[in-house]
Amino acid sequence: MAKTPDESSERLKALNITLTQIERSFGKGAIMRLGDAARMKVETIPSGALTLDLALGGGIPKGRVVEIYGPESSGKTTVALHVLAEVQKQGGIAAFVDAEHALDPIYASNLGVDIDNLLVAQPDTGEAGLEIVDQLVRSNAVDLVVVDSVAALVPRAEIEGEMGDTHVGLQARLMSQALRKITGSIGKTGCTVIFLNQLRQKIGISYGNPEVTTGGNALKFYASVRMDIRRIQTLKKGTEEYGIRAKVKIAKNKVAPPFRIAEFDIIFGQGISALGCLVDLAEENNILTRRGAWYSYNGDNISQGRDNAIKYLEDNPDFAKSLDLQLRQHLEINQADKKPSTEPIVAVMEDSDQPELPEEVGVAENGKAASRSSKKK
Protein backbone atom coordinates (compact mmCIF):
# COMPACT_ATOMS: atom_id res chain seq x y z
CA MET A 1 0.00 0.00 0.00
CA ALA A 2 1.52 3.30 -1.16
CA LYS A 3 2.33 5.91 1.50
CA THR A 4 2.61 9.67 1.12
CA PRO A 5 6.06 11.20 1.75
CA ASP A 6 4.91 12.61 5.11
CA GLU A 7 3.57 9.21 6.24
CA SER A 8 6.78 7.44 5.19
CA SER A 9 8.86 9.99 7.09
CA GLU A 10 6.78 9.54 10.24
CA ARG A 11 7.02 5.73 10.01
CA LEU A 12 10.80 5.90 9.57
CA LYS A 13 11.12 8.25 12.54
CA ALA A 14 9.00 5.93 14.69
CA LEU A 15 11.11 2.94 13.61
CA ASN A 16 14.36 4.67 14.53
CA ILE A 17 12.98 5.59 17.96
CA THR A 18 11.91 1.97 18.52
CA LEU A 19 15.31 0.63 17.47
CA THR A 20 17.04 3.04 19.86
CA GLN A 21 14.80 1.94 22.74
CA ILE A 22 15.47 -1.74 22.01
CA GLU A 23 19.24 -1.16 22.01
CA ARG A 24 19.02 0.73 25.30
CA SER A 25 17.04 -2.11 26.89
CA PHE A 26 18.89 -5.12 25.48
CA GLY A 27 22.30 -3.79 24.48
CA LYS A 28 24.06 -2.73 21.30
CA GLY A 29 23.51 -5.16 18.45
CA ALA A 30 20.28 -6.58 19.88
CA ILE A 31 18.58 -5.56 16.63
CA MET A 32 20.04 -4.28 13.37
CA ARG A 33 19.49 -4.15 9.67
CA LEU A 34 20.99 -7.25 8.07
CA GLY A 35 23.07 -5.12 5.72
CA ASP A 36 24.75 -3.50 8.74
CA ALA A 37 25.85 -6.84 10.21
CA ALA A 38 29.58 -7.22 10.66
CA ARG A 39 29.60 -10.84 9.44
CA MET A 40 27.51 -11.43 6.33
CA LYS A 41 29.32 -14.53 5.08
CA VAL A 42 29.65 -17.56 7.33
CA GLU A 43 33.32 -18.32 7.97
CA THR A 44 34.42 -21.95 7.80
CA ILE A 45 37.00 -24.31 9.27
CA PRO A 46 38.75 -26.88 7.02
CA SER A 47 37.70 -30.45 7.72
CA GLY A 48 40.98 -32.05 6.67
CA ALA A 49 39.39 -33.63 3.57
CA LEU A 50 39.11 -31.41 0.50
CA THR A 51 36.22 -33.46 -0.88
CA LEU A 52 34.29 -32.97 2.37
CA ASP A 53 35.00 -29.23 2.32
CA LEU A 54 33.43 -29.09 -1.13
CA ALA A 55 30.35 -30.99 0.00
CA LEU A 56 29.95 -28.63 2.97
CA GLY A 57 30.27 -25.52 0.83
CA GLY A 58 33.72 -24.55 2.12
CA GLY A 59 34.14 -26.38 5.43
CA ILE A 60 32.70 -26.60 8.95
CA PRO A 61 30.77 -23.35 9.64
CA LYS A 62 31.99 -21.22 12.54
CA GLY A 63 29.57 -20.27 15.30
CA ARG A 64 27.19 -23.14 14.57
CA VAL A 65 26.10 -26.48 16.04
CA VAL A 66 27.29 -29.46 13.98
CA GLU A 67 26.31 -33.13 14.38
CA ILE A 68 28.36 -36.03 13.04
CA TYR A 69 26.67 -39.41 13.35
CA GLY A 70 27.16 -42.92 12.04
CA PRO A 71 27.83 -46.54 13.03
CA GLU A 72 30.84 -47.68 15.01
CA SER A 73 34.32 -47.36 13.47
CA SER A 74 33.09 -45.18 10.63
CA GLY A 75 35.41 -42.21 11.24
CA LYS A 76 33.35 -39.82 13.40
CA THR A 77 36.06 -39.07 15.96
CA THR A 78 38.74 -38.96 13.25
CA VAL A 79 36.91 -36.21 11.34
CA ALA A 80 36.33 -34.26 14.57
CA LEU A 81 40.02 -34.50 15.54
CA HIS A 82 41.07 -33.26 12.10
CA VAL A 83 38.80 -30.22 12.47
CA LEU A 84 40.25 -29.67 15.94
CA ALA A 85 43.79 -29.80 14.54
CA GLU A 86 42.89 -27.26 11.84
CA VAL A 87 41.56 -24.85 14.48
CA GLN A 88 44.82 -25.13 16.42
CA LYS A 89 46.87 -24.55 13.25
CA GLN A 90 45.00 -21.27 12.80
CA GLY A 91 45.94 -20.23 16.33
CA GLY A 92 42.58 -21.05 17.91
CA ILE A 93 41.78 -22.75 21.20
CA ALA A 94 39.91 -26.07 21.13
CA ALA A 95 38.33 -28.27 23.79
CA PHE A 96 37.38 -31.95 23.76
CA VAL A 97 34.62 -33.13 26.10
CA ASP A 98 35.37 -36.86 26.32
CA ALA A 99 32.14 -38.26 27.72
CA GLU A 100 33.09 -41.74 26.46
CA HIS A 101 36.46 -41.60 28.29
CA ALA A 102 38.07 -43.07 25.19
CA LEU A 103 40.30 -40.34 23.74
CA ASP A 104 43.64 -41.69 22.49
CA PRO A 105 46.26 -38.91 22.85
CA ILE A 106 48.79 -40.71 20.64
CA TYR A 107 46.30 -41.07 17.78
CA ALA A 108 45.20 -37.44 18.21
CA SER A 109 48.84 -36.35 18.03
CA ASN A 110 49.35 -38.36 14.83
CA LEU A 111 46.45 -36.44 13.29
CA GLY A 112 48.14 -33.13 14.02
CA VAL A 113 46.46 -32.21 17.31
CA ASP A 114 48.60 -30.21 19.74
CA ILE A 115 47.74 -32.33 22.78
CA ASP A 116 49.80 -30.13 25.12
CA ASN A 117 47.42 -27.20 24.51
CA LEU A 118 44.22 -29.22 24.04
CA LEU A 119 41.58 -28.67 26.71
CA VAL A 120 40.13 -32.05 27.76
CA ALA A 121 37.21 -32.75 30.10
CA GLN A 122 35.97 -36.19 31.14
CA PRO A 123 32.69 -35.51 32.97
CA ASP A 124 30.99 -38.14 35.11
CA THR A 125 27.43 -37.06 34.24
CA GLY A 126 25.63 -35.59 31.26
CA GLU A 127 24.67 -32.49 33.24
CA ALA A 128 28.33 -31.84 34.10
CA GLY A 129 29.44 -32.33 30.50
CA LEU A 130 26.85 -29.96 29.05
CA GLU A 131 27.50 -27.37 31.78
CA ILE A 132 31.20 -27.47 30.85
CA VAL A 133 30.27 -26.91 27.20
CA ASP A 134 28.02 -23.99 28.17
CA GLN A 135 30.73 -22.28 30.22
CA LEU A 136 33.39 -22.79 27.54
CA VAL A 137 31.11 -21.26 24.91
CA ARG A 138 30.15 -18.31 27.12
CA SER A 139 33.81 -17.58 27.92
CA ASN A 140 34.28 -16.20 24.39
CA ALA A 141 37.82 -17.62 24.55
CA VAL A 142 37.31 -21.02 22.89
CA ASP A 143 36.93 -21.49 19.13
CA LEU A 144 35.82 -25.14 18.99
CA VAL A 145 34.24 -27.62 21.40
CA VAL A 146 33.88 -31.31 20.45
CA VAL A 147 31.52 -33.53 22.46
CA ASP A 148 32.20 -37.27 22.15
CA SER A 149 29.49 -38.42 22.33
CA VAL A 150 25.82 -37.57 22.91
CA ALA A 151 25.04 -41.19 23.78
CA ALA A 152 27.58 -41.07 26.63
CA LEU A 153 26.01 -37.98 28.24
CA VAL A 154 24.22 -40.02 30.89
CA PRO A 155 21.80 -38.08 33.16
CA ARG A 156 22.72 -37.98 36.85
CA ALA A 157 19.44 -39.68 37.84
CA GLU A 158 20.32 -42.68 35.69
CA ILE A 159 23.82 -42.97 37.16
CA GLU A 160 22.59 -42.71 40.74
CA GLY A 161 19.65 -45.06 40.14
CA GLU A 162 19.56 -48.83 40.13
CA MET A 163 20.46 -50.96 37.14
CA GLY A 164 17.26 -51.68 35.24
CA ASP A 165 15.41 -48.50 36.27
CA THR A 166 13.54 -46.82 33.41
CA HIS A 167 14.16 -43.15 32.66
CA VAL A 168 11.89 -42.39 29.72
CA GLY A 169 12.95 -39.31 27.75
CA LEU A 170 15.39 -38.12 30.41
CA GLN A 171 18.37 -37.71 28.10
CA ALA A 172 16.21 -36.08 25.41
CA ARG A 173 14.98 -33.47 27.91
CA LEU A 174 18.55 -32.88 29.07
CA MET A 175 19.77 -32.26 25.50
CA SER A 176 16.80 -30.02 24.71
CA GLN A 177 17.41 -27.84 27.76
CA ALA A 178 21.16 -27.61 27.13
CA LEU A 179 20.78 -26.65 23.47
CA ARG A 180 18.26 -23.95 24.37
CA LYS A 181 20.85 -22.44 26.70
CA ILE A 182 23.97 -22.61 24.55
CA THR A 183 22.62 -21.84 21.05
CA GLY A 184 22.39 -18.09 21.62
CA SER A 185 25.88 -17.94 23.13
CA ILE A 186 27.31 -19.92 20.21
CA GLY A 187 26.03 -17.36 17.72
CA LYS A 188 27.42 -14.41 19.69
CA THR A 189 30.85 -15.83 20.48
CA GLY A 190 31.47 -17.58 17.14
CA CYS A 191 32.38 -20.84 18.89
CA THR A 192 31.66 -24.01 16.92
CA VAL A 193 30.26 -27.00 18.82
CA ILE A 194 30.51 -30.45 17.23
CA PHE A 195 28.40 -33.24 18.73
CA LEU A 196 29.33 -36.81 17.81
CA ASN A 197 26.39 -39.19 17.95
CA GLN A 198 25.69 -42.90 17.72
CA LEU A 199 22.94 -44.83 15.96
CA ARG A 200 20.23 -47.03 17.42
CA GLN A 201 17.57 -49.26 15.87
CA LYS A 202 13.88 -48.50 16.26
CA ILE A 203 11.97 -51.65 17.21
CA GLY A 204 8.95 -52.78 15.21
CA ILE A 205 9.71 -50.85 12.01
CA SER A 206 8.60 -52.92 9.03
CA TYR A 207 9.27 -50.25 6.40
CA GLY A 208 11.42 -47.16 6.17
CA ASN A 209 14.74 -46.57 7.87
CA PRO A 210 14.86 -48.07 11.39
CA GLU A 211 18.00 -46.13 12.36
CA VAL A 212 17.71 -43.22 14.79
CA THR A 213 20.26 -41.06 16.60
CA THR A 214 20.37 -40.86 20.39
CA GLY A 215 19.40 -37.87 22.54
CA GLY A 216 15.99 -37.10 21.08
CA ASN A 217 15.09 -34.70 18.27
CA ALA A 218 16.38 -31.40 19.70
CA LEU A 219 19.86 -31.73 18.21
CA LYS A 220 18.38 -32.37 14.76
CA PHE A 221 16.65 -28.99 14.88
CA TYR A 222 19.44 -26.94 16.45
CA ALA A 223 22.23 -28.32 14.25
CA SER A 224 23.10 -26.19 11.22
CA VAL A 225 24.97 -29.13 9.67
CA ARG A 226 24.33 -32.86 10.09
CA MET A 227 26.79 -35.34 8.57
CA ASP A 228 26.03 -39.03 8.12
CA ILE A 229 29.35 -40.87 7.85
CA ARG A 230 29.63 -44.53 6.78
CA ARG A 231 32.42 -47.00 6.10
CA ILE A 232 31.90 -48.30 2.57
CA GLN A 233 35.14 -50.16 1.86
CA THR A 234 38.14 -51.68 3.56
CA LEU A 235 41.47 -50.76 1.97
CA LYS A 236 43.95 -53.61 1.62
CA LYS A 237 47.45 -54.27 0.34
CA GLY A 238 47.53 -57.97 -0.31
CA THR A 239 45.97 -59.48 2.80
CA GLU A 240 46.86 -56.56 5.09
CA GLU A 241 44.13 -54.06 5.90
CA TYR A 242 45.52 -50.55 6.24
CA GLY A 243 42.48 -48.27 6.15
CA ILE A 244 38.89 -47.65 5.16
CA ARG A 245 37.08 -45.55 2.59
CA ALA A 246 34.41 -43.37 4.16
CA LYS A 247 31.37 -41.78 2.57
CA VAL A 248 29.71 -38.73 4.11
CA LYS A 249 26.22 -37.54 3.23
CA ILE A 250 25.36 -33.99 4.27
CA ALA A 251 21.92 -34.80 5.67
CA LYS A 252 21.27 -31.17 6.65
CA ASN A 253 22.99 -27.90 5.81
CA LYS A 254 21.68 -24.41 6.60
CA VAL A 255 24.66 -22.57 5.12
CA ALA A 256 25.05 -24.38 1.77
CA PRO A 257 23.05 -26.77 -0.44
CA PRO A 258 22.42 -30.03 1.46
CA PHE A 259 22.33 -33.72 0.41
CA ARG A 260 25.78 -33.67 -1.17
CA ILE A 261 28.07 -36.68 -0.82
CA ALA A 262 31.85 -36.85 -0.38
CA GLU A 263 34.28 -39.77 -0.15
CA PHE A 264 37.79 -39.99 1.27
CA ASP A 265 40.30 -42.52 2.62
CA ILE A 266 41.09 -42.91 6.32
CA ILE A 267 44.45 -44.58 6.98
CA PHE A 268 44.78 -46.46 10.28
CA GLY A 269 46.99 -44.53 12.67
CA GLN A 270 47.31 -41.55 10.30
CA GLY A 271 43.79 -40.26 9.74
CA ILE A 272 42.31 -38.76 6.58
CA SER A 273 44.46 -39.06 3.47
CA ALA A 274 44.57 -35.42 2.35
CA LEU A 275 46.85 -36.28 -0.57
CA GLY A 276 44.43 -39.01 -1.65
CA CYS A 277 41.66 -36.40 -1.81
CA LEU A 278 44.00 -34.14 -3.78
CA VAL A 279 44.81 -36.84 -6.34
CA ASP A 280 41.14 -37.79 -6.77
CA LEU A 281 39.98 -34.19 -7.23
CA ALA A 282 42.87 -33.28 -9.53
CA GLU A 283 42.03 -36.26 -11.73
CA GLU A 284 38.31 -35.46 -11.75
CA ASN A 285 39.04 -31.87 -12.81
CA ASN A 286 41.61 -32.86 -15.46
CA ILE A 287 44.50 -31.15 -13.68
CA LEU A 288 46.13 -34.56 -13.43
CA THR A 289 45.59 -36.73 -16.50
CA ARG A 290 45.28 -40.48 -16.21
CA ARG A 291 45.92 -42.75 -19.16
CA GLY A 292 45.71 -46.36 -18.22
CA ALA A 293 47.60 -46.61 -14.95
CA TRP A 294 49.84 -43.59 -15.58
CA TYR A 295 49.24 -40.16 -14.05
CA SER A 296 50.66 -37.15 -15.87
CA TYR A 297 50.85 -33.41 -15.25
CA ASN A 298 51.15 -31.02 -18.21
CA GLY A 299 52.03 -33.99 -20.41
CA ASP A 300 54.80 -35.31 -18.15
CA ASN A 301 54.30 -38.70 -16.50
CA ILE A 302 54.73 -38.53 -12.72
CA SER A 303 53.69 -41.98 -11.49
CA GLN A 304 52.07 -45.30 -12.28
CA GLY A 305 49.01 -46.07 -10.14
CA ARG A 306 47.08 -44.04 -7.56
CA ASP A 307 49.24 -45.17 -4.62
CA ASN A 308 52.40 -44.09 -6.43
CA ALA A 309 50.79 -40.74 -7.30
CA ILE A 310 50.14 -40.16 -3.60
CA LYS A 311 53.71 -41.21 -2.82
CA TYR A 312 55.00 -38.76 -5.44
CA LEU A 313 53.12 -35.91 -3.75
CA GLU A 314 54.55 -36.99 -0.38
CA ASP A 315 58.08 -36.87 -1.79
CA ASN A 316 57.48 -33.52 -3.53
CA PRO A 317 55.67 -31.27 -1.03
CA ASP A 318 56.25 -28.12 -3.10
CA PHE A 319 54.52 -29.70 -6.09
CA ALA A 320 51.69 -30.94 -3.84
CA LYS A 321 51.24 -27.42 -2.42
CA SER A 322 51.11 -25.83 -5.88
CA LEU A 323 48.70 -28.53 -7.08
CA ASP A 324 46.46 -27.87 -4.07
CA LEU A 325 46.49 -24.12 -4.74
CA GLN A 326 45.74 -24.64 -8.43
CA LEU A 327 42.88 -26.98 -7.60
CA ARG A 328 41.37 -24.59 -5.04
CA GLN A 329 41.53 -21.74 -7.54
CA HIS A 330 39.90 -23.95 -10.14
CA LEU A 331 37.11 -24.92 -7.77
CA GLU A 332 36.84 -21.39 -6.32
CA ILE A 333 36.95 -22.60 -2.72
CA ASN A 334 36.76 -20.02 0.08
CA GLN A 335 36.44 -17.02 -2.23
CA ALA A 336 34.13 -14.43 -0.77
CA ASP A 337 32.15 -13.45 -3.83
CA LYS A 338 32.05 -16.77 -5.64
CA LYS A 339 30.08 -19.92 -5.11
CA PRO A 340 32.21 -23.10 -4.95
CA SER A 341 31.77 -25.50 -7.82
CA THR A 342 31.32 -29.04 -6.56
CA GLU A 343 30.08 -30.73 -9.69
CA PRO A 344 33.05 -33.05 -10.40
CA ILE A 345 33.38 -34.96 -7.15
CA VAL A 346 30.25 -34.30 -5.12
CA ALA A 347 26.98 -36.00 -5.89
CA VAL A 348 23.70 -34.26 -5.02
CA MET A 349 20.75 -36.25 -3.74
CA GLU A 350 17.66 -35.63 -5.88
CA ASP A 351 15.18 -35.95 -3.04
CA SER A 352 15.47 -34.96 0.60
CA ASP A 353 13.42 -38.00 1.52
CA GLN A 354 16.07 -40.41 0.29
CA PRO A 355 16.93 -43.12 2.87
CA GLU A 356 20.12 -42.90 4.90
CA LEU A 357 23.26 -44.41 3.44
CA PRO A 358 23.39 -48.19 3.79
CA GLU A 359 26.34 -49.65 5.64
CA GLU A 360 27.87 -51.66 2.81
CA VAL A 361 31.43 -52.71 3.46
CA GLY A 362 33.49 -53.90 0.52
CA VAL A 363 37.19 -54.55 -0.02
CA ALA A 364 39.47 -52.48 -2.22
CA GLU A 365 42.77 -53.94 -3.34
CA ASN A 366 45.94 -51.81 -3.28
CA GLY A 367 44.04 -48.77 -2.01
CA LYS A 368 41.77 -48.50 -5.06
CA ALA A 369 38.07 -48.21 -4.40
CA ALA A 370 36.00 -50.93 -6.05
CA SER A 371 33.65 -48.37 -7.56
CA ARG A 372 36.63 -46.47 -9.00
CA SER A 373 38.19 -49.54 -10.59
CA SER A 374 34.89 -50.62 -12.10
CA LYS A 375 34.39 -47.12 -13.49
CA LYS A 376 37.77 -47.09 -15.19
CA LYS A 377 37.27 -50.46 -16.88
BELNORHU-V230638 format. One record per residue. N is the residue number from 1. RES is the residue in one small letter. SS is DSSP state (2 for helix, 1 for strand, 0 for the rest). OMEGA is omega in whole degrees, -180 to 180 (* if undefined). Layout:
# BELNORHU-V230638
n->(N/N)
res->(RES/RES)
ss->(SS/SS)
omega->(OMEGA/OMEGA)
This chain:
# BELNORHU-V230638
n->(1/2/3/4/5/6/7/8/9/10/11/12/13/14/15/16/17/18/19/20/21/22/23/24/25/26/27/28/29/30/31/32/33/34/35/36/37/38/39/40/41/42/43/44/45/46/47/48/49/50/51/52/53/54/55/56/57/58/59/60/61/62/63/64/65/66/67/68/69/70/71/72/73/74/75/76/77/78/79/80/81/82/83/84/85/86/87/88/89/90/91/92/93/94/95/96/97/98/99/100/101/102/103/104/105/106/107/108/109/110/111/112/113/114/115/116/117/118/119/120/121/122/123/124/125/126/127/128/129/130/131/132/133/134/135/136/137/138/139/140/141/142/143/144/145/146/147/148/149/150/151/152/153/154/155/156/157/158/159/160/161/162/163/164/165/166/167/168/169/170/171/172/173/174/175/176/177/178/179/180/181/182/183/184/185/186/187/188/189/190/191/192/193/194/195/196/197/198/199/200/201/202/203/204/205/206/207/208/209/210/211/212/213/214/215/216/217/218/219/220/221/222/223/224/225/226/227/228/229/230/231/232/233/234/235/236/237/238/239/240/241/242/243/244/245/246/247/248/249/250/251/252/253/254/255/256/257/258/259/260/261/262/263/264/265/266/267/268/269/270/271/272/273/274/275/276/277/278/279/280/281/282/283/284/285/286/287/288/289/290/291/292/293/294/295/296/297/298/299/300/301/302/303/304/305/306/307/308/309/310/311/312/313/314/315/316/317/318/319/320/321/322/323/324/325/326/327/328/329/330/331/332/333/334/335/336/337/338/339/340/341/342/343/344/345/346/347/348/349/350/351/352/353/354/355/356/357/358/359/360/361/362/363/364/365/366/367/368/369/370/371/372/373/374/375/376/377)
res->(m/a/k/t/p/d/e/s/s/e/r/l/k/a/l/n/i/t/l/t/q/i/e/r/s/f/g/k/g/a/i/m/r/l/g/d/a/a/r/m/k/v/e/t/i/p/s/g/a/l/t/l/d/l/a/l/g/g/g/i/p/k/g/r/v/v/e/i/y/g/p/e/s/s/g/k/t/t/v/a/l/h/v/l/a/e/v/q/k/q/g/g/i/a/a/f/v/d/a/e/h/a/l/d/p/i/y/a/s/n/l/g/v/d/i/d/n/l/l/v/a/q/p/d/t/g/e/a/g/l/e/i/v/d/q/l/v/r/s/n/a/v/d/l/v/v/v/d/s/v/a/a/l/v/p/r/a/e/i/e/g/e/m/g/d/t/h/v/g/l/q/a/r/l/m/s/q/a/l/r/k/i/t/g/s/i/g/k/t/g/c/t/v/i/f/l/n/q/l/r/q/k/i/g/i/s/y/g/n/p/e/v/t/t/g/g/n/a/l/k/f/y/a/s/v/r/m/d/i/r/r/i/q/t/l/k/k/g/t/e/e/y/g/i/r/a/k/v/k/i/a/k/n/k/v/a/p/p/f/r/i/a/e/f/d/i/i/f/g/q/g/i/s/a/l/g/c/l/v/d/l/a/e/e/n/n/i/l/t/r/r/g/a/w/y/s/y/n/g/d/n/i/s/q/g/r/d/n/a/i/k/y/l/e/d/n/p/d/f/a/k/s/l/d/l/q/l/r/q/h/l/e/i/n/q/a/d/k/k/p/s/t/e/p/i/v/a/v/m/e/d/s/d/q/p/e/l/p/e/e/v/g/v/a/e/n/g/k/a/a/s/r/s/s/k/k/k)
ss->(0/0/0/0/2/2/2/2/2/2/2/2/2/2/2/2/2/2/2/2/2/2/2/2/2/2/0/0/0/0/0/0/0/2/2/2/0/0/0/0/0/0/0/1/1/0/0/0/0/2/2/2/2/2/2/2/0/0/0/1/1/0/0/0/1/1/1/1/1/0/0/0/0/0/0/2/2/2/2/2/2/2/2/2/2/2/2/2/2/0/0/0/0/1/1/1/1/1/0/0/0/0/0/0/2/2/2/2/2/2/0/0/0/0/0/0/0/0/1/1/1/0/0/0/0/2/2/2/2/2/2/2/2/2/2/2/2/2/0/0/0/0/0/1/1/1/1/1/0/2/2/2/0/0/0/2/2/2/2/2/0/0/0/0/0/0/0/0/0/2/2/2/2/2/2/2/2/2/2/2/2/2/2/2/2/2/2/2/2/0/0/1/1/1/1/1/1/0/1/1/1/0/0/0/0/0/0/0/0/0/1/1/1/0/0/0/0/2/2/2/2/2/0/0/1/1/1/1/1/1/1/1/1/1/1/1/1/0/0/1/1/1/1/1/1/1/1/1/1/1/1/1/1/0/0/0/0/0/0/1/1/1/1/1/1/1/1/0/0/0/1/1/0/2/2/2/2/2/2/2/2/2/2/2/0/0/0/0/1/1/1/0/0/1/1/1/1/0/0/1/1/1/1/1/0/2/2/2/2/2/2/2/2/2/2/0/2/2/2/2/2/2/2/2/2/2/2/2/2/2/2/0/0/0/0/0/0/0/0/0/0/0/0/0/0/0/1/1/0/0/0/0/0/0/0/0/0/0/0/0/0/1/1/1/1/0/0/0/0/2/2/2/2/2/2/2/0)
omega->(-176/179/175/179/180/179/179/179/179/180/179/178/179/179/180/177/180/179/178/179/179/180/177/-176/-171/177/-179/-180/179/176/-179/171/-174/179/179/-177/-178/-177/179/-179/179/177/-175/176/177/-179/-176/177/-176/178/179/176/178/-179/-179/-177/178/-179/179/-178/177/177/-179/173/-179/176/174/-177/180/179/-178/176/179/176/-178/-178/179/178/-179/180/176/177/179/179/179/177/179/178/179/178/-179/178/-177/179/-180/178/-172/-180/179/-178/-175/-180/178/-177/-179/179/179/179/178/-180/177/-180/175/-173/179/-178/179/176/-178/175/177/-175/179/-179/177/179/180/-180/-178/175/176/178/-179/-178/177/180/-178/-179/-178/-179/-177/-177/-177/173/177/178/-178/-2/180/-178/-178/176/-174/178/-178/-179/179/179/-178/-180/179/176/-179/176/179/178/-173/174/-175/-180/178/178/178/180/-180/180/-178/-179/176/-178/-169/-174/180/180/179/-180/-177/-175/-179/178/177/178/179/175/171/-175/180/179/173/179/174/-177/175/179/-179/177/-176/-177/-179/-176/178/177/-178/175/178/-174/-174/-177/179/-178/-175/-178/174/179/174/-178/177/-176/-178/173/-176/-180/172/-179/-177/167/-172/178/-176/176/-176/180/178/170/-176/175/-180/172/177/-175/179/178/180/-175/179/178/-179/174/174/-176/178/177/177/179/172/-178/-179/178/-177/180/-176/178/-179/179/175/176/-179/179/-179/-178/179/177/-179/-178/174/172/166/-180/179/175/-173/178/-174/173/180/178/-177/177/-180/178/180/-179/176/-179/-177/-180/179/176/177/179/179/178/176/-178/-178/-175/179/177/179/180/179/178/178/180/179/180/179/177/179/-178/178/179/173/174/-166/-171/-177/-179/-177/177/-176/-175/-170/-170/-171/176/179/178/-177/-175/-179/-180/178/178/179/-178/176/179/-179/-176/177/180/177/-180/176/174/-180/180/-179/-180/180/-177/180/-180/-176/-177/*)
